[in-house]
């Protein structure tokens, strides 16, 4: 069992920067990613269809591929990037800013979705990595699906911490995520889906899932 860290149930959290501007970049309302990224998704779909002259069927196919690929990227980022804990003080500081603060203050309403100050640079880097391997217009359709997957993840994550689901799929993934926070942070890395936890063996035993529901 992993060592249990400090966990606050406050809807606010600690200040991370003395500078007010830098501090403001760490907080965001859950609607902001929707407002910013939905037009970007629509632009990439338009680009694939109107400029790239791809068929609707091809766009849907690559869009769905991007959506599914996001679930793997989400798992990899959460498990091996966000939960990588450096030994240096500087590295620990970076880790706390990116993810540690969320585990210490899991109910902070303004730090449950990724701020644009982080998501835009990260999306840009990922886009140019994909650009190495995919043709321009295929990438447009694929990346639109990838970004939708990200939005589903971000908004689902907010809902898991602030909505009360009585039954169904959302209750199952909320239970899965709550076990990650309050039982063992070294398991249950899938947020929008537990699929890759099953594949990589990092999920929770069925009995434990039942106890957490």
Residue pairs with C-beta under 8 A, 6 or more apart in sequence:
1 184
2 184
2 185
2 186
5 103
5 104
5 185
6 104
7 103
7 104
7 106
7 181
7 182
8 104
8 105
8 106
8 107
9 107
10 105
10 107
10 108
11 107
11 108
11 109
12 105
12 108
12 109
12 110
13 101
13 104
13 105
13 108
13 111
14 101
14 104
14 105
15 23
16 22
16 23
16 26
16 96
16 97
16 101
17 23
17 26
25 115
25 117
26 97
26 111
26 115
26 117
27 110
27 111
27 115
28 110
28 111
28 113
28 114
28 115
28 116
29 110
30 109
30 112
30 113
30 154
30 155
30 158
32 113
32 115
32 116
33 113
33 114
33 116
33 119
33 151
33 154
33 155
34 151
34 155
36 116
37 119
37 147
37 150
37 151
38 151
40 147
41 144
41 147
41 148
41 151
42 144
44 140
44 141
44 143
44 144
44 147
45 59
45 63
45 140
45 141
45 144
47 137
47 140
48 54
48 59
48 62
48 137
48 138
48 140
48 141
48 144
49 56
49 59
51 137
52 136
52 137
52 138
52 140
53 137
54 137
54 138
54 141
58 141
59 141
61 141
62 138
62 141
62 142
62 145
63 141
63 142
63 144
63 145
63 148
64 145
65 142
65 145
66 141
66 142
66 143
66 144
66 145
66 146
66 147
66 148
66 149
67 145
67 146
67 148
67 149
68 145
68 149
69 142
69 145
69 146
69 149
70 145
70 146
70 148
70 149
70 150
70 152
70 153
71 149
71 190
71 192
71 193
71 195
71 196
72 196
73 126
73 146
73 149
74 149
74 150
74 153
74 190
74 191
74 192
74 193
75 189
75 190
75 196
75 197
75 200
78 189
78 190
78 191
79 189
79 200
79 202
82 98
82 99
83 99
83 185
83 186
83 189
84 95
85 91
85 92
85 95
86 92
86 94
86 95
92 100
96 104
98 118
101 108
101 111
102 108
102 111
102 112
103 181
103 185
105 111
106 161
106 181
107 161
107 162
109 158
109 162
112 157
112 158
112 161
112 162
113 154
113 155
113 157
113 158
114 122
114 154
119 150
123 147
123 150
126 146
127 139
127 143
130 139
130 142
130 143
130 146
131 139
134 142
149 192
152 192
153 191
153 192
156 170
156 173
156 191
156 192
157 177
157 191
157 192
159 165
159 170
159 174
160 170
160 173
160 174
160 177
160 178
160 191
163 170
163 174
165 171
165 174
171 213
172 194
172 213
173 190
173 191
173 192
173 193
173 194
175 209
175 212
175 213
176 188
176 190
176 194
176 197
176 203
176 204
176 209
177 188
177 191
178 212
179 187
179 188
179 204
179 208
179 209
179 212
180 187
180 188
180 189
183 204
183 208
183 212
184 204
186 202
187 197
187 202
187 203
187 204
188 194
188 197
188 202
188 203
188 204
189 196
189 197
189 202
190 196
190 197
190 203
194 203
196 202
197 203
204 212
